[in-house]
Amino acid sequence: MAANILIVDDELDMLDLLEMIIREKTPHRVTTTNNPLEVPQLLKEGGFNLLITDLRMPALSGADLIREAKKIDPDLPVIVITAYGSSQSAEESIAAGAYDYITKPFRRDQIIITINRALEWEALRKELKALRAKAQAPQE
């Protein structure tokens, strides 16, 4: 099943690379932006199943972007990709709500596996919510 993926990175080459990898190896649709300030509006307009973001960007950090995204869609899985990996930034990203954290350089297969896992997790969360809602609904 094709998902909608939003990718945010201030480096245009990285946006192009990620989009190419995803389009070549998956049926998913990809939207990219190099401006993290556009993300809240894009998420509100919608229908994204996954957000992939860089950690260090001008105007808004990846951790701040995750927090903003989670205000709009608390269940949205977020994958952080960064060239400036550290245990502190990984902890901060996960604490902000990231599903996973990948350091550059990365392997193409690693990205695809992580995307697939995040989308499976998102689908399971939606299914669980629906089942809980059904279980809590008044019985006729």
N, C-alpha and C positions, 0 to 999 in steps of 0.2 A: 504494500500500500504506500502510495506516495505521500510524503509529508511536506510541509512548508517550513523551510529553514531560513532564519535571518542571521546573516553574518556581519559583524561589526569589527573593523580593523582600520586604523589610520593609514596603513601601508597598502596602497592599491595593488601592488604585486602579490601580496598575501591574499587579498580578496579574490583576485583572479585565480590564483593557485587553488585555493579552497573550493571555489565555485567549479573549476574544471574537474577536480578530483571527485566532488560529489556528483556532478552531472554525468561523468564518465562511468562511475561505479554504482550508481543508485538511480531509482526513478524519482527522487525527491526534487522539488522545486526550490530554487535558491533566490533570495533577495539579498543584496549587499548594500552596505553604506560605509563610507569612511568617516561619517560624522555621528558620534555617539549621542549627540543632542537630538537627532532625528528618531532615535529608537522608541521613546515613549509614544510618539504619534503613530509610528509604524505598527507598534504592538496594539494600540487601541483600534487601528483600522483593520488589523488583523489576521486572525486565523493561523498564527504561527505555532508549530509544534515543538520548535527547538530554537534556542538562541546560542550562537557561537560568538564569543567576544575576545578581543585582545585585552590584556590587563592594563598596559600603559598606553594611554591615549591622551591627546590634548583635550582640554575642556571638561572631561569626565573620566574618572578612572574606571577600570573594569569592575571593581568591587562596588563602586557607587552605581554603576549601570545595572549590575545584578540587583541591587536593592530597589532601584526604580522599576525594573522589569517585574520583580516579585510583587510590587504594589499593584501592578496592572493585572498580572496573571500569576498568582502564587504557585500554581502547579507547573509552570513552564520550566522544563529542564534547561540548564545553562551549562555550556562547556566553555572553559577558559583556556585559551591558547596564548602562551607568552614566551618571549625570548629571555625574560628576566626572572626565571624560576628560582624560588627559594622556599624553604619550609614555611617561612612567615607569610609570604604572599599566597601560598597554597592554603594555609590555615585561614587566612583572611577571606579568600575566595569561597571556600567551603562554608565558613561561618556566615557569609553574605547570602548563601543559598545555591552555590554552584553544584552541579551534579558531578562534574569531573574537571580535572586540571591537567593540561598537557603542555610540555615544554617544547620549544623550537630548538633545534630542528626536530621534526617528527617524521615518522614513516606514514606513507599513504594508507596502508592497511590499518594502522593504529587509529587514524582519524575515522575511517569507515566503521571499524569495530565499535569505537566509542559512540559514534552517532547512532548506530543500530541499537546499542544497549540503552542509550538515553531515550530513544523513541519507544522501545519496548517498555521501559520503566514508566514513561508518560502514559502509554496505553493501559498498563496495569493500574495506574493510579486512577485514571478515568473510570475504568471498569469497577474498581473498588468503590469509588464514590457513588456510581450508579446503583450498585448492589446495596450499599448502605442506605441510600435514599429509598430504594424499593422496600427494604426490610423495615424502615421506619414509617413508611406510608400506612395510613389506616387501612385495615383489611375490610373488604366489603362482605 
